[in-house]
Amino acid sequence: MIRTYSAAGGATAITAPEHGDIRGSTTIVELLRMFPNGEAARLMSELHWACAHCGGAFHEPLTMAAKRHANDPRAVLEAFRALDRGGPSDEQVEAAARKVA
């Protein structure tokens, strides 16, 4: 369980989503909550995304973040899904980090 604080005041408990539910519509903040030990943040760092740190696009869906960073959305989605299985592999990270037109 993750505790967050609202602007209105007070703590609220949020349960992290299940790992198997990573879709293109999964947001950056949801990914960070799914992997509280930092796996998603590390992958974002390997992709040269500052999302985990700047918070500028915190609620952006994963595929939209991939497009904004000129990465292949499908490769990015597969790399994040691989976190559940102890991945991603070096090849998956390379494919997700590759810039597309």
Secondary structure, 3 states (H helix, E strand, C coil): CEEEECCCCCEEEECCCCHHHCCCCCEHHHHHHHCCCCHHHHHHHHCCCCHHHHCCCCCCEHHHHHHHCCECHHHHHHHHHHHHHCCCCHHHHHHHHCECC
